[in-house]
Amino acid sequence: MKKLVFTPLLLMLLLGCSTMVPVDVMKPAEVNMGNMKTIAILNFGYPALGYGDATVELIIRDTIGRYLGVSSVRNSEQESVAKYATDRFISLLIDTNYFTILDPTNIEGAIITANKISLSPVELGQVLGADALLTGSITYLNTNVDTQRNANKDKKTGKVTYTTTYTKKAELQLSYRILNAQTGQLVATKQFGGETSSSASEYGDLPDNRKMYQSILDSILRPVPRQLVPYKVTEYRALMTDETKDPEMQKLDELTKKKFYQDALNGYLAVWKNKQNVAAGYNAAIMREITGDIDGAIALMTEVANTTKNEKALKEIDRLKNSKQEAEAAAAQQ
């Protein structure tokens, strides 16, 4: 299903030009990494190693084997793609400033020092001084070229000429796993897949396989940081339109647009207390959320809903509670 992206302008149109107020909110990562802040990223494997259904121990053993030079399996194109995937993971996670990353260079030295081919995940974690291990593999690579011959008829002369269009399609699938290096337990498994295509009139002008695979990886790995790291996003809250046309409400709306949020909050609270104006109470609750008082926002929105029986306020209570749960989950992951 295609996901709709609601921009502030689109939201305003959908909500009847309601005043939109931006708010930064924290979202929890998909995977709770807990106290695992030092991650050792092992070199990714590739299809020739048969990692599709391999155990973590097998992946680690073969990885160590490659470090120590005892593995004879080699495929330059596949190795290149696997190395690119490894490098992308390292870059993406370093850029978060959230983890301490041990890259394959650090890992190689530690493994050589240990000089063991049968390290368990826990033993490897101890050797590396890592809280978690990230292992991964390219589970599928494929390219094919479709050739299409096109007939082109000149409208004036009726002469028919022929051209050929070559279309190359590349497909890639990848998976990675996070292991707790203290317990050896599997924390999470994630899978990605993608494809890309390119057309040319000359076969030799088609892009290189590796570049196409790299392009797929650049695209499909973008969600990785949000899978492992809590993140901040800007959302927009819509104020309720005042149906009473109260001049005081219009002034408060202008204060909100100018980002005088505390003044607007005080004004909306006063109108709600004195007039029981549902829009004033609703908007005051939103202003409390904007100014960082999520508990106060829930309490006030509940009061407004119970007093006015307004359906929109009733629904907003659930949204506020969900936002609070997400913020608490994100804070717990910090």
C-alpha positions in Angstrom: 0.0 0.0 0.0 1.3 3.4 -0.9 1.9 5.6 2.1 0.5 9.2 1.8 2.7 12.0 3.0 0.7 14.9 4.5 2.6 18.2 4.1 1.5 21.2 6.2 -0.2 22.7 3.1 -2.1 19.5 2.3 -3.2 19.2 6.0 -4.5 22.8 5.9 -6.6 22.0 2.9 -7.9 18.8 4.3 -8.7 20.5 7.7 -10.4 23.5 6.3 -7.5 25.9 6.7 -7.3 25.3 10.4 -4.2 26.8 12.1 -1.4 24.3 12.0 1.2 24.3 14.8 4.5 22.5 14.4 5.8 20.3 17.3 9.0 18.2 17.6 8.3 14.8 18.9 10.5 11.8 19.7 9.7 8.5 18.2 11.1 5.2 19.6 13.3 3.0 17.4 11.7 -0.2 16.1 14.3 -2.2 17.9 15.0 -1.5 21.6 18.7 -1.6 21.9 18.6 -0.9 25.6 22.1 -0.4 27.0 23.8 -1.9 23.9 25.7 1.1 22.7 28.9 -0.5 21.3 28.1 -2.4 18.2 30.6 -4.6 16.3 29.7 -4.7 12.6 31.0 -7.8 10.9 31.7 -7.8 7.2 28.5 -8.8 5.3 28.4 -12.1 3.5 27.0 -12.8 0.0 25.0 -15.5 -1.8 27.8 -17.9 -2.6 28.0 -18.6 1.2 24.4 -19.7 1.4 23.5 -17.4 4.3 19.8 -17.5 3.5 19.0 -20.0 6.2 22.3 -20.1 8.1 22.6 -19.9 11.8 24.3 -17.0 13.5 27.1 -19.2 14.6 27.7 -20.3 11.0 27.8 -16.7 9.8 30.3 -15.8 12.5 32.4 -18.8 11.9 32.6 -18.1 8.2 33.3 -14.5 8.9 36.1 -15.3 11.2 37.4 -17.8 8.6 37.6 -15.0 6.0 39.4 -12.8 8.4 42.0 -15.6 9.1 42.3 -16.5 5.5 40.9 -20.0 5.7 37.8 -19.5 3.5 38.3 -20.1 -0.2 34.9 -18.8 -1.4 35.5 -15.7 -3.5 33.3 -13.8 -6.0 34.5 -10.3 -6.8 31.2 -8.8 -7.8 29.4 -10.3 -4.8 32.2 -9.4 -2.4 32.1 -5.9 -3.7 28.4 -5.5 -3.1 28.7 -7.1 0.4 31.5 -4.7 1.3 29.5 -1.8 0.1 26.6 -2.9 2.3 29.0 -3.2 5.2 30.3 0.3 4.6 26.8 1.8 4.3 25.8 0.3 7.7 28.9 1.7 9.3 28.3 5.1 7.8 24.6 5.3 8.6 25.1 4.2 12.3 28.1 6.5 12.9 26.1 9.4 11.6 23.5 8.9 14.3 26.1 9.8 17.0 24.3 7.2 19.1 26.5 4.2 19.0 30.2 3.4 19.3 30.9 1.4 16.2 33.6 -1.2 15.8 34.2 -1.7 12.1 35.8 -4.7 10.4 39.3 -3.2 10.9 38.8 -3.3 14.7 37.3 -6.7 14.5 40.0 -8.2 12.4 42.7 -7.3 14.8 40.8 -8.7 17.8 40.0 -12.0 16.0 43.6 -12.5 14.9 44.7 -11.9 18.5 42.2 -14.5 19.7 43.3 -16.9 16.9 40.2 -19.0 17.2 37.9 -20.3 14.4 35.0 -21.3 16.7 34.1 -18.3 18.7 30.5 -18.1 20.0 28.7 -14.8 19.7 29.3 -14.2 23.4 33.0 -15.1 23.1 33.3 -12.8 20.1 31.6 -10.0 22.0 34.1 -10.5 24.9 37.1 -10.4 22.5 35.8 -7.3 20.8 34.5 -5.5 23.9 31.1 -5.1 22.2 27.6 -4.9 23.6 26.1 -6.1 20.3 27.0 -7.8 17.1 25.6 -6.9 13.8 25.8 -9.6 11.1 24.3 -9.5 7.7 24.3 -10.9 4.3 23.3 -10.2 0.7 20.8 -13.1 0.2 19.9 -12.5 -3.4 21.5 -10.8 -6.4 20.3 -10.9 -10.0 20.5 -8.9 -13.2 18.9 -9.5 -16.5 18.7 -7.6 -19.8 15.6 -7.3 -21.9 16.0 -6.5 -25.6 13.1 -4.8 -27.4 13.2 -4.1 -31.2 11.1 -1.1 -32.1 9.7 -0.2 -35.6 9.6 3.5 -36.4 7.7 4.6 -39.5 8.3 7.9 -41.1 5.0 9.7 -41.7 6.2 11.5 -44.8 8.1 8.8 -46.6 6.6 5.7 -45.1 10.1 4.3 -44.6 10.4 2.0 -41.6 13.5 2.0 -39.5 14.3 -0.2 -36.5 15.9 0.7 -33.2 16.7 -1.5 -30.3 16.2 -0.7 -26.6 18.1 -2.6 -24.0 16.7 -2.5 -20.4 18.7 -3.9 -17.6 16.9 -4.8 -14.3 18.8 -5.4 -11.1 17.4 -7.0 -8.0 18.9 -7.3 -4.5 17.8 -8.7 -1.1 19.6 -8.2 2.1 19.1 -9.2 5.8 20.8 -8.3 9.0 20.7 -9.5 12.5 21.4 -7.9 15.9 22.7 -10.1 18.6 23.2 -9.3 22.3 26.9 -9.9 22.8 26.4 -10.5 26.5 23.9 -13.2 26.2 24.1 -14.4 22.6 20.4 -13.9 22.2 19.0 -12.7 18.9 17.6 -9.2 19.4 16.1 -8.6 15.9 16.2 -9.6 12.3 15.4 -7.2 9.5 15.1 -7.9 5.8 15.2 -5.5 2.8 14.6 -5.9 -0.9 14.7 -3.6 -3.9 15.2 -3.3 -7.6 16.1 -0.8 -10.2 16.3 -0.6 -14.0 17.9 1.4 -16.7 17.4 1.6 -20.5 19.8 2.5 -23.3 19.9 2.3 -27.1 23.3 0.7 -26.9 24.1 -2.3 -24.9 27.5 -0.9 -23.9 25.7 2.2 -22.4 23.9 0.1 -19.7 25.2 0.8 -16.2 27.6 -1.6 -14.4 26.0 -4.2 -12.3 27.8 -3.1 -9.2 26.6 0.5 -9.6 23.0 -0.7 -9.9 23.3 -2.8 -6.8 24.9 0.1 -4.9 22.0 2.3 -6.0 19.5 -0.2 -4.6 21.4 -0.4 -1.3 21.5 3.4 -1.0 17.7 3.4 -1.3 16.7 0.4 0.8 19.0 1.1 3.7 17.8 4.6 4.5 15.4 3.3 7.2 18.2 1.5 9.2 18.9 4.4 11.6 15.3 4.7 12.6 15.1 0.9 13.2 17.8 1.1 15.8 17.9 4.7 17.1 15.1 6.9 18.6 14.5 9.9 16.4 12.9 13.3 16.3 10.3 14.3 13.7 8.3 17.4 13.2 4.5 16.9 13.3 1.7 19.3 13.0 -1.3 19.8 15.3 -4.5 21.4 13.9 -6.3 23.8 16.1 -10.1 23.6 16.3 -11.9 26.3 14.3 -14.1 28.5 16.5 -17.7 28.3 15.3 -18.8 31.2 17.6 -16.7 33.8 15.8 -15.5 35.1 19.1 -13.1 38.1 18.5 -11.0 37.0 21.4 -10.5 33.6 19.8 -9.4 35.3 16.6 -6.7 37.2 18.5 -5.5 34.1 20.2 -5.3 32.4 16.8 -3.0 35.2 15.6 -0.8 34.8 18.7 -0.5 31.1 17.9 0.5 31.9 14.3 3.2 34.2 15.6 4.4 31.4 18.0 3.6 33.2 21.2 2.5 29.8 22.5 2.4 30.5 26.2 0.4 33.6 25.8 -2.0 31.8 23.5 -2.3 29.0 26.1 -3.2 31.4 28.9 -5.8 33.1 26.7 -7.4 29.9 25.5 -7.6 28.6 29.1 -9.3 31.9 30.2 -11.9 31.6 27.4 -12.5 28.0 28.2 -13.0 28.7 31.9 -15.3 31.7 31.4 -17.3 30.6 28.4 -16.9 26.8 28.1 -16.0 27.4 24.4 -15.1 23.9 23.1 -12.6 25.3 20.6 -10.8 27.3 23.4 -10.6 24.2 25.6 -9.4 22.0 22.8 -6.8 24.5 21.6 -5.6 25.1 25.1 -4.9 21.3 25.4 -3.0 21.4 22.2 -1.0 24.4 23.4 -0.1 22.4 26.5 1.2 19.6 24.3 3.2 22.1 22.2 4.8 23.7 25.4 5.8 20.2 26.7 3.1 19.4 29.2 1.6 16.2 27.7 0.0 15.1 31.0 -1.7 18.5 31.3 -2.8 18.2 27.7 -4.4 14.8 28.3 -6.1 16.0 31.5 -7.5 19.2 29.8 -8.6 17.4 26.7 -10.4 14.8 28.9 -12.1 17.6 30.7 -13.2 19.2 27.4 -14.5 15.9 26.1 -16.4 15.1 29.2 -17.9 18.5 29.4 -18.9 19.1 25.8 -19.2 15.5 24.5 -17.3 16.7 21.5 -16.3 13.8 19.3 -13.1 15.4 18.0 -11.9 16.0 21.5 -12.7 12.4 22.5 -10.6 11.1 19.6 -7.8 13.5 20.4 -7.4 12.0 23.9 -6.3 8.7 22.3 -3.9 10.5 20.0 -2.3 12.4 23.0 -2.0 9.2 25.1 -0.3 7.4 22.1 2.1 10.4 21.8 2.9 10.1 25.5 3.6 6.4 25.2 5.9 7.0 22.2 7.8 9.7 24.0 8.3 7.5 27.0 9.5 4.6 24.9 11.9 6.8 23.1 13.2 8.3 26.4 13.7 4.7 27.8 15.9 4.0 24.7 18.2 7.0 25.2 
